[in-house]
Amino acid sequence: MTTQQGGSGGATRVAKIAGGVVGALVVVEITSGVLQGYYTPLFSDVARRLDVPDADINWLEALQLLVSAIVVPVLARLGDIFGHRRVLIGSLAVTALASWAVAIAPTFPLFLLAWSLQGFYVVWLPLNVAIIYSRARKLPDTAAVTRRATGVIVVALQAGAIGGALLAGQLGTLLAGSLSLVLAVPALLVTAAFVVVWRLVPDSGERGGGAVDTRGAVVLSLALLAVTGGLSLVRLDGITIWVGLLVLVGLALGWLFVRLQLRTDSPLIDIALVRRPALWPVFLTAGLFGVSVLGAQGPLSTFVRTDPATGHGLGLDSAQASYIIGAYVFSLLIGAGLFSRISAALTPRLVLIGAASLVAIGYLGLIPLHDTVVQVVACMVVAGLGSGALVAALPAAAAAAAPVDRTAMATGLTNTTKTIGGSFASSAFALALAGGVVVAGAGAGLGVDETAAPLSGYITVWAICGVTAIVAIVALLTVPKVAFTSVPADAIA
C-alpha cells in the first residue's frame, strides 16, 4: 500500500512540497504558536495597564473562542470556493491588524475587541493542511505525504508556543516599563508571515465552486453566540434560568441550521460530509479533544501553584510552574513530530486511537498521582504526547477522508468542534473549581488573601478529560480500517 512508504522516499516527497509551500507555512505556524503562548505570562501586566481586575482577563479566552468558532467554518468554506491561499492571506491581514491594535489599545473594551479579532488565526492550520493536500495530490502517496508535512507544521506550531512563552517572560522583565513594545513582537511576526505567504505560496488553482451560505452562516453564528453566551454567564452567576434559556435557544438554532444545510445546494457545512463513516468520529474526537487541550491548562497552572497547606497542590512559584507547562508543551511537540512516522509503520486509525488512549491515561493518572512534581510532570507528558499526535493527526485525517472540493471545510470543522469543546469545558471546569474554596496560606506564589479551588474540583476536571478521551476511542473504533490512507475517500464512504 502506498501509505506504507517511508524512509528517504517519504522525506524526498515532503522535501518536494517544502520547496514550494511547507517552508512558508512553517513560518505561519510558528507565528500561530507564538500567538498561543506569548501573552499568557503577560496577562497580569495587561490587567494593570488597562486598570481592570485579573478576573476580567477571563473574558479574553471566552470571546476569542467564540469568534474562532464562528469564523472557521465560514473561512474554510470560502477557501474551498475562492482558493485556500487567498483566504489565508486575508486572515493573516486581519490578525496582523488586530495584533497591532492589541499592542496599543488604551482601554479594556478596545483591547477585548482586538483580542477577539485575533481569533482569526485559528483558521490557519486547516487552510495550511488544505494547501498541502492540494500540492500533495500531484504525488502518488497523497495521504502519507500530507501526514508528514502536517506533522512538520504542527511541530513548528508547538515550537512557536514554547518559544513565545519563554520570549515573553524575558522581554516582560527586561522591558517592564514598555508593555506596548513587548506586545508589538507578535504583531511583527504576523506581519512577516503575511509577507512570506504573499511572496512564496503559489495559488494551486483549485476551486470547489458554489457560493457562501449566508443564511446558514447567520444562523450558525447566532446558535454559537447563544450557547457560548449562556456558558459564559455560568462563570458570572452560576446556572440560572437565563443560562438555560440561552442554551435552549442555541440548540434550537443548531437544529434549524442542520435543516437549512440539508436543503441548501452550497451549504456552509455539508451534513452529508459530516455523516461519512470516516469523518464523523474525527469531528467528535476533535470536540472531545478540545475539552483537555483547550480547557485543562488553566486548572493545571493553578493546581501546581496552590499552597500545600490547603491539603493539595505543589506550592510552586510562577517560574517553577512555567517549567511544568513547558514540559507539557514540549511533549506535544514530540507527539506531533512522531505522529507521521508511527502512522507509516502502523495505520493512521491506530495512531488516532493510541493518541486518545495516552490522553486518557495521562489525565486519569493525575487522580491518584498528583502529590509530587515528578508525578504531575509524568502524567502531563503522557497526555501531552497523545495530544500532540492528535493536533497533527485530526486535520490530516479529515483532509484525507474528505472529497477534494471539501478539504478546507473538513479540516476547518476539526478546529471548530475542538473550539466548541474547549469553550464548553472552560465553563464546566470553572463550575467544578468553584464548588468550594479554601483560604490558602502564604505559600510560594500565593498570598494569604487568595483562595484555592478544592481538590475535588481538580479531580472532576481530570476525570472529565479522561472520560472524554475514552469516548473518543470508542468513536474511533467505528472508523473503517482503510480510512485516512490513499484509498479514495468516496470508496471509503
N, C-alpha and C positions, 0 to 999 in steps of 0.2 A: 504494500500500500504506500502511496506516495507520501502520506503524512509521517511515515516512519523514517524518512530520510533525515539524517542528521550529520554531525561531524562537519568537515570542511565544506561539503557541498551546501549544507544549510547556511553556514556562515557566509559563503560566497554569494548566495542569493540575497541574504539580508544586506550584504555589502553593496550589491547592485542597487537595491532600493535606497540604501543610505546615501549613495552617490547622488540620488535625486532629491529625496524629501526627508528621510528619517533624521539626518543630521540637523536639519532646520527644526523639525518637530521636537527633537530633544531639547532645543533651546526653549520652545514653548512650554514643555512640561516641567523643565527646571523652574521656569518662571511661575508656573502654576503651583509647584511645590513651595516656592518662596512665599507666595500669597497665603498659602495654608499654614505655614509655620512661623512667618516673620512677626506677625502682630501680637501673638499670644503673650510673649514676655513684656510687651509694652502697654497692655490694657490698663494697668493701674496708672501709668503716666498719662494715657489718653483721658482717663476719667478725671484726673486732677486738672489737666489743661482745660477741659471743657466744663469743669465745675459741676460734675454730676457724681452721685454715689456709685460705688463699684457695682451695685446691683443692677443699675441701668445698662451696664455693658452687656447683660444677658439679652437685651433686645437686638443686639448686633447679630448674634447667631440666628435668632428666630426669624428676623426679616430677610437675612441673606439666604437662608434655606428656603424661605417662601418664594423669593424671586427666582432662585435656581430651579425650583420645582416647576414654576410656570414657564420659564423661558426655554428650558432644554428641549421639550417636545416640539415647541414652535420652531426653534432654530434648527433642530435636527431635520425637521420636515423641509424647511427652507433649503437646507444643504442638499437634500436629495433632489429638490426641484431646480435650484439655481446654481448648484455647484458647491462642494464642500469647502474649497479654498476661499471662495468669495465670502461665505458666511463666517468662516474662521477669521478672515481679515476684519470683517465688520465687528465681530465680538471682541477681537483684540483692541480695536479702536475704542469701543465703549468702555472696556475695562481700563484702558490706559487713561482716558479722561476721568473716570471715576477714581482711579488711584491717585491722580494728581489732586483731585478735589478732596480726597481723604487727607492728604498731606497738609492742606492749607485751610480746611474747613474751620471757621471760627466758632461755630455753635454746634451743640449736640444734634439738633434736628438735621442740619446740613450734613454733618458727619454721618448720621444714620442713613440719610438718603444716598450719599455717595457710596457708603459701605454696602448698601443693598444692591446698587447697580454693579458693584464689583462681582456680584454673584454670576454675572455672565461668563466668568472664566470656567464654570463647571462644564460648559459645552465643549471645551477644547479637546478633552480626551476622546469623547465619542466621534467628534469630527476628525481628529487625527487618525483614529483607527479606521474610519471610513476612507480617508485619503490613502492610508497604507494599503488597505484591502483593494482599492481600485487600481493601485500600481501593481500589487502582487498578482492580480488576475492575469497578467501577461506571462506569469510563470506557471509551470506545471503543478507545483505543490502549493497552491494559493493559501490554504488554511494553515499549513505549517509555517510558511514564511510570515503570514500575518501574526501568528502567535509569537514568533521570535522577535519580530520588530516591535510588537506591542510590549513585550517584556522589556525591551531596551528603553522605550519611552516612559514606562511606568517606573523603572529603576531611576530614571532621570527625575521623575516627579518626587519620589521619596527622598532622593539625594538633595533636591531643592528644599524640601521641607526641613530636613536636618540642618542643612547649611543656613537656611533662612532663620531658624530659631537661634542658632549659635551667633550668627552675624548680628541679629537684632539685640541680643543680650550684650554683646561687646559694644556696639555703637550706642545703645541706650545709656551705657555707663560713660563712655568717652565723650559723648555729646549730650550730656544730661540737660543742658540748657537750651538745646536746639532741636526740639522734638519734630518740628516740621522738616528739618533737614534729614533726620533719621527716617521719617515716614516717606520721604521722597525716593528712597532707594528702590522699593518695589515698583513705583511709577516709572523710574528709569528703565528697569528691567522689562516691564510690559511694553514700553515704547520701543525698546531694542528688539523684542520678539516680534512686534508688528512689522518692523522694517525687514527683519530676517525672512518672515513668511512672504511678505510682499515681493522681495527680491529673489528668493531662492526656491519657493514652492510653486511648481507649474500647475496649471489647471489640467485635470485629467480629461476634460471634455465630456464626461459622463453626466447625463441629466435624466432624472426619473420622470419628468413631465408632471402634469397635473397642476393643481392650484392649492393655495393655502386655505384650509378650512377655517375661515374667520369666525364663523358661528361656533364651531367646536372649540376654538381657542378661547373665546369669551366664556363659554360655559365651563370649560376645564379650569380656567383661571378663577372663576367665582367659586367653583367647588373646592379648589385647593385653598383659596382665601378663607372660606367658611370653616373648613376642617382645621387648617393650621391656626386660624384666628381663635377658634374655640379651644384648641390645645394650648395656645399661648396664654389664654385667660386663666388656665389652670394654675399657671405659675404665680398669678397675682392673687386670685381669690379662692383657689381650690375648685372642686367640682360644684358648679352652680347650675341653675336652670338655664342660664344663658349659654353656658358651655354645651349643655345637652342640645339646646335648640340649634346652635351654630353647627354642631357636628351632624345633626339630623338633616339640616338644610344642605350641608356639604355632601352627605351621602345621597340625598335625593337628586342633587345636581349631577353627581357622579353617575347615577343610573341614567339620567337624561342624556348625559354626554355619550354613554355607551350606545344608547338607542339612536342618537343622531349619527354616530360614526358608522353604524351598520347600514344607514340609509344614505350615506354620502359617497359619491363617486371618488373623491380625492380626500380621504379622511386624514385628520391630523395624526391620529393613531389608528393603524389598521388592526381592527379587532381580530380579523382572521389571522393576522400575523402573530398576535399575542396568543392565540389559541393553538398555534403549532406545537406538536408534542416535544420538539427540541427547544422551544423558546419560552413557553410559559414557566417551566421550572427555573429557567435562568432569571427571568424577571422577578419571580417570587424570591429566589435566593438573594438577588440584589437588594430587595426591600428588607428582607430579614437581616442581611449583612450590614445594612445601614444602621441597624439598632446598635451594634457593637462598635463599628468603625467610626461612626459619627457621634453616637450618643454616650459612649462609655469613657471617653478620655478625660472629661471633666471630673467625674467621680473618682477616677484613678488618681488624678492630681491631688484632689482634696483629701483622699484617704491617706496617701503617703505623707501628707503634711499634718495630719491630725496628731495631737499630743497623745502619747500612750497613756497619760494619766486618765484619759476618758475610758480606758479599758480596751482600746483598739487603736490602730494607726501606727505609723512608723516615726513620727516626730521629726521629719526631715525639713531642712530649710529649702528655699526656692532653688538654690544652686544644686543641692543634692537631689531634689525631686526632678530637676531637668535631666539628670543622668538616666533616671529610670524611664522617663518619657523618650529620651534619645535612644536608649536600648530597644524600646518597643518599636520606634520608627525605623531604626536600623534593621530590625528583624523583618519589618515589612519590605524593606529594600531587598534583603536577601531572598525572601519568599518570592517577590516579583521576578528577581533575576533567575531563580531556579525553575520557575514555572514552565517555560518553553522547553527546557532540556528534559524535564521529567515527563512532559506531555509527549515528547518524541519517543521516550522509552516505554511509556505506558499508553494511555489514551487521554484526551482532554477531559472526557467524562469522569474518569477515575481521579484525575487531578482535582477537579472541582469537588468531588466527594471527599477526597483526602484533605483538601484545604479546609472545607467546612468542618471536618472532624477535628482538625487541630484547633480551630476557633472554639469548638465546644469543649475540648479537653482543657484548653488554657483557662477559659473563664470559669468552668465548673471546678477546676483545680483550685481556684482562688478561695472557694468557700471554706475548705479546711486548711488551706496553706496561705496564710496572709499575716503571719506573726513576725516574719523577718524580711529584710531586704532581699536576701537570696531567694526566698520562696516567691515573693511577689515578682521579682525580675524573671525567674524561671517560667512562671505561669504566663506572664505577658509576652515573653519571647516566643513561647509555643503558639499563643494566639496570634502574635504578630506574623510569624512565618505563614500561617494559614491565611491571614488577612491580606498579606502582600500578594500571595498567589491568586486570591480571589479578585483583588483590584485589577490585576493583569488579565486574568482568565475570563471574567464576565463579559467585558466589551468584545474581546476577541471571539468568544464563543457565540455571542449574539450576531456578530458580523458574519461568521462562518455559516450559521444556520438560517440566515435571512436571504431573501431574494436580492439580486444585485441592486435593484432600484429602491431597496428599503434598508440598506445597511446603516445609514446615519440614523434613521428612525429607530432601528433595533438597538444600536449601541447607545443612542440617547435615552431610550427607555430604561436601560440599566442604571444610568445616572439618576433619572427621575425617580424611579422606585427606591433607589438607595437613599436619595434625599428625603423622600416622604417617610421612609422607615426611620431615618435619623431624627427627623422633626418630631415624630410621634414618641420615639424613645426619649428624646430630650425632656419632653413634658412628663412622661411616665416616670422617668428617673428623678425628676425634680419632686414629684409627689412622694416617691419612695423615700428619698433622703430627707424630706420634710416631715416624715411621720413622727418624729420626735427629735429633740435636740438636747445635747448635754453641754454644760459650760466647760470649755477647755481651760486647762491651766496655762501657765506661762511657759509653754514648750517652745521648741525651735520653730520659728516662722509663725507662731500663733501668740496672740495676746490674751490676757485674762478676760477680756470682754468679748471674745469671739466665741462662736458656737460651732460644735461639730455634729455632723449627722450621726445617727445611731448605727451600730454595726449591722442591725437587722436590715437597714436601708441598703447598705452596700451589698449584703448577701442577696437581697432581692435583685439588685442591678446585675450582679454576676450570674445569678440563676436565669434571669430573663435572656441575657446574652447567650448563655449556654444552650438553653432550650430552643431559642430561635435558630441557632446553628443546627441543632438536631432536626428540627422541622425542615430546614433547607436540605439536609442529607436525604431525608425521606422523599422530598420532591425530586431531587436529582436522580434518585434510583429509578424513577419512571422514564427518564430520558432514553431514547434509542441508543444502543451501544455505538453506532457509527456516527452519532451526532458530532458536530464541530470538527469533522475531518474533511477531506476533499471529496467526499460523496456529495453530489449536488443537493442543495437544500430542498428543492422540490421533490426529490426522490425520498428524502427522509420524511417530509411532511406527508 
